[in-house]
Amino acid sequence: MVTVSIIVLAVLLAIVVASIRILREYERGVVFQLGRFWSVKGPGLILIIPIIQQMVRVDLRTVVMDVPSQDVISRDNVSVGVNAVLYFRVIDPQQAIINVEDFYSAVSQLAQTTLRSVLGQHELDEMLAERDKLNAHIQEILDQQTDHWGVKVANVEIKHVDIDDSMIRAIAQQAEAERARRAKVIHAEGERQASEQLRDAAHILDESPSSLQLRYLQTLVTVANENESTSLVFPLPIEMMRAFARSEGIPESLRTAAAAATGEGDGSGSGGSGSEGGPRSG
């Protein structure tokens, strides 16, 4: 009789021990009773009826998945290799266990196919310059597809875009040509602005002749300081040459030279000679 009691107590103790489950803070247990969904339990200490109930553990922590490199042909027919990293976590343990056989493998395969299909719709320049936009687009598609699996895709990041060496050289040449074009445009814009400033300065100097004389003297001082020479050549102002050209009391040769220097040409000089040649011939 005592032996039977010991055996019964041992069986009951074994059943109690087998029914005890301890789940961590980041774990949940999906309990099935006789093959049907019963409840989601945890965290902490829970009891499971052996044989009648079964429990499947689900980790709720964020999973970091490395998407293998995918061979992608862009919209402009450039072959590239692209890999990415995916961050996701389970938000509904019931759907993650019931609706999909292996949610980890399912998310991995879906990420690879989505990465190829989305990047194939964009050109190479967009892959290199608009990664944030592409990451957001891929994340939105994956999040919609995995919503009924109880999985939340938090983020998608494209890590590397591998390009052939020939394409790298072509991109470098394109960038160099673009920089040369910008340099020429900036230089032309500077010339245009400088010409406008010179035009405005000429108008101001034309309104005030004394300003031109001051500018002339300032230029002489600057030249003397830069050359560090004791001898300077003083050019005659244009107004003085015009006065010589129009004066009647100086020799004809000086008046002709002054007219040629001021740009008034042979017309005024020949006219003056003709007007004075009449009286001399007479």
C-alpha positions in Angstrom: 0.0 0.0 0.0 2.8 2.4 0.9 4.5 1.5 -2.4 1.4 2.4 -4.4 1.1 5.7 -2.6 4.7 6.6 -3.4 4.2 5.7 -7.0 1.1 7.9 -7.2 2.8 10.8 -5.5 5.8 10.4 -7.9 3.5 10.5 -10.9 1.6 13.6 -9.6 4.9 15.3 -8.9 6.2 14.5 -12.4 3.0 15.9 -13.9 3.3 19.1 -11.9 6.9 19.5 -12.9 6.1 18.9 -16.5 3.3 21.4 -16.5 5.5 24.3 -15.2 6.8 26.8 -17.8 8.7 30.0 -17.2 8.7 32.6 -19.9 11.1 35.6 -19.9 9.9 39.2 -20.3 10.5 39.2 -24.0 8.8 35.8 -24.6 5.2 34.8 -25.1 3.7 31.3 -25.2 1.0 30.3 -27.8 -1.0 27.5 -26.1 -2.9 24.9 -28.0 -5.4 22.6 -26.3 -6.1 19.3 -28.2 -4.8 20.9 -31.3 -6.9 24.1 -31.1 -5.7 27.5 -30.2 -6.3 28.2 -26.6 -4.6 31.5 -25.5 -1.4 33.5 -25.5 0.4 33.4 -22.1 3.4 35.0 -20.4 5.7 36.3 -19.3 6.4 34.6 -15.9 5.2 31.3 -14.5 2.5 29.4 -16.3 1.1 25.9 -16.1 0.4 23.6 -19.0 -1.5 20.4 -18.8 0.7 17.7 -20.2 -0.4 15.8 -23.3 -3.6 17.9 -23.5 -1.9 21.2 -24.0 1.2 22.3 -26.0 3.0 25.6 -26.0 5.1 27.3 -28.7 7.5 30.0 -27.6 7.7 33.3 -29.5 10.4 35.9 -29.2 9.2 39.5 -29.3 12.6 41.1 -29.6 13.7 42.9 -32.8 15.3 40.6 -35.3 18.2 41.9 -37.4 18.2 40.1 -40.7 20.9 40.4 -43.3 19.4 40.2 -46.8 21.9 38.4 -49.2 23.3 40.3 -52.2 20.8 40.4 -55.0 21.7 40.8 -58.7 19.5 43.6 -60.0 19.2 45.1 -63.5 18.2 48.8 -63.1 15.7 50.6 -65.4 18.6 52.0 -67.4 20.0 48.4 -68.0 22.9 48.5 -65.5 23.7 45.3 -63.7 24.4 45.9 -60.0 24.6 43.8 -56.8 22.6 45.1 -53.9 22.4 43.8 -50.3 20.4 45.2 -47.4 19.6 44.8 -43.7 16.1 44.3 -42.3 14.8 45.1 -38.8 11.5 43.4 -37.8 9.7 42.0 -34.7 6.7 40.0 -33.8 3.7 42.0 -32.5 1.0 39.3 -32.6 2.3 35.9 -31.5 -1.0 34.2 -32.4 -0.8 35.2 -36.1 2.9 34.6 -36.3 2.4 30.9 -35.3 -0.9 30.1 -37.0 -0.9 32.1 -40.2 2.6 31.2 -41.5 4.8 28.1 -41.0 8.1 29.8 -40.4 7.8 33.6 -40.2 11.5 34.1 -40.1 12.1 32.3 -43.4 9.0 33.9 -45.0 10.2 37.4 -44.1 13.6 36.7 -45.5 12.3 35.4 -48.9 9.8 38.3 -49.2 12.6 40.8 -48.5 14.8 39.4 -51.2 12.1 39.4 -53.9 10.8 42.9 -52.9 14.4 44.3 -53.0 14.9 43.0 -56.6 11.5 44.2 -57.8 11.6 47.7 -56.3 15.2 48.5 -57.3 14.6 47.2 -60.8 12.1 50.0 -61.3 14.7 52.7 -60.7 17.8 54.0 -62.4 21.3 53.7 -61.1 21.5 57.4 -60.2 18.4 57.0 -58.0 19.9 54.0 -56.2 23.0 56.0 -55.4 21.4 59.3 -54.5 18.0 58.5 -53.2 18.6 55.6 -50.8 16.3 57.1 -48.1 13.4 57.2 -50.5 14.0 53.6 -51.7 14.4 52.4 -48.1 11.1 53.9 -47.1 9.4 52.4 -50.2 10.7 48.9 -49.5 9.8 49.1 -45.8 6.2 50.2 -46.6 5.7 47.2 -49.0 7.2 44.7 -46.6 5.1 46.0 -43.7 1.9 45.7 -45.7 2.7 42.1 -46.8 3.7 40.9 -43.3 0.9 42.6 -41.5 -1.3 39.4 -41.5 1.7 37.4 -40.2 1.7 39.4 -37.0 5.1 40.9 -38.0 6.1 44.5 -37.9 8.9 45.6 -40.3 10.5 48.5 -38.5 13.2 49.6 -40.9 15.1 48.6 -44.1 18.5 49.9 -45.0 20.4 49.3 -48.3 24.0 48.7 -47.3 26.0 48.3 -50.5 25.5 48.8 -54.3 28.3 47.0 -56.1 29.1 48.3 -59.6 31.5 47.1 -62.2 34.8 48.9 -62.6 33.9 50.1 -66.1 30.8 51.7 -64.8 32.7 53.3 -62.0 35.1 54.9 -64.5 32.1 56.1 -66.6 30.5 57.7 -63.5 33.8 59.4 -62.6 34.0 60.9 -66.1 30.5 62.1 -65.9 31.1 63.7 -62.6 34.3 65.4 -63.9 32.4 66.7 -66.9 29.7 68.1 -64.7 32.2 69.9 -62.5 33.8 71.4 -65.6 30.5 72.6 -66.8 29.7 74.2 -63.5 33.1 75.9 -63.4 32.5 77.4 -66.9 29.0 78.6 -65.9 30.3 80.2 -62.7 33.2 81.8 -64.7 30.8 83.2 -67.3 28.4 84.5 -64.6 31.4 86.2 -62.9 32.3 87.9 -66.1 28.8 89.1 -66.6 28.6 90.6 -63.1 32.0 92.2 -63.5 30.9 93.8 -66.8 27.8 95.1 -65.2 29.8 96.6 -62.4 32.3 98.2 -64.8 29.4 99.7 -66.8 27.9 101.2 -63.7 31.3 102.6 -62.7 31.8 104.1 -66.1 28.4 105.9 -65.8 29.4 107.3 -62.4 32.8 108.5 -63.7 31.1 110.0 -66.7 28.8 112.1 -64.5 31.7 113.4 -62.4 35.0 114.2 -64.4 36.9 115.0 -61.2 36.3 111.4 -60.1 38.1 110.2 -63.2 41.1 112.4 -62.2 41.1 111.0 -58.7 41.0 107.5 -60.0 43.9 108.3 -62.4 46.0 109.5 -59.5 45.1 106.5 -57.4 46.2 104.2 -60.2 49.6 106.0 -60.4 50.1 105.5 -56.6 49.3 101.9 -56.9 51.6 101.3 -59.8 54.4 103.1 -58.0 54.0 101.0 -54.9 53.9 97.7 -56.8 56.8 98.3 -59.2 59.1 100.0 -56.5 60.6 102.1 -59.3 61.8 105.8 -59.2 60.6 106.5 -62.7 57.0 106.6 -63.9 55.4 107.3 -67.2 52.5 109.8 -66.9 50.0 109.3 -69.7 48.2 112.4 -70.9 44.5 112.5 -70.0 42.1 112.1 -72.9 40.5 115.6 -72.1 43.9 117.3 -72.6 44.4 115.6 -75.9 41.0 116.7 -77.1 41.8 120.3 -76.1 44.9 120.1 -78.2 42.9 118.7 -81.2 40.4 121.6 -81.0 42.9 124.4 -80.3 43.6 126.8 -83.1 46.8 128.2 -81.7 49.1 125.2 -81.9 50.9 123.7 -84.9 49.0 121.6 -87.4 51.1 118.4 -86.7 50.4 118.5 -82.9 46.7 119.0 -83.6 46.6 116.1 -86.0 48.4 113.8 -83.6 46.1 114.8 -80.7 43.0 114.1 -82.9 44.4 110.6 -83.9 45.1 109.8 -80.2 41.6 110.8 -79.0 40.0 108.7 -81.8 38.3 111.6 -83.4 39.9 110.3 -86.6 41.0 111.9 -89.8 37.7 113.4 -90.5 38.1 116.2 -88.0 41.8 116.7 -88.8 41.2 116.8 -92.5 38.3 119.1 -92.0 40.4 121.5 -90.0 43.2 121.3 -92.5 40.8 122.1 -95.3 39.3 125.0 -93.5 42.6 126.5 -92.9 44.1 125.6 -96.3 41.7 127.9 -98.1 43.0 131.1 -96.5 46.7 130.0 -96.9 46.2 129.2 -100.6 44.4 132.5 -101.1 
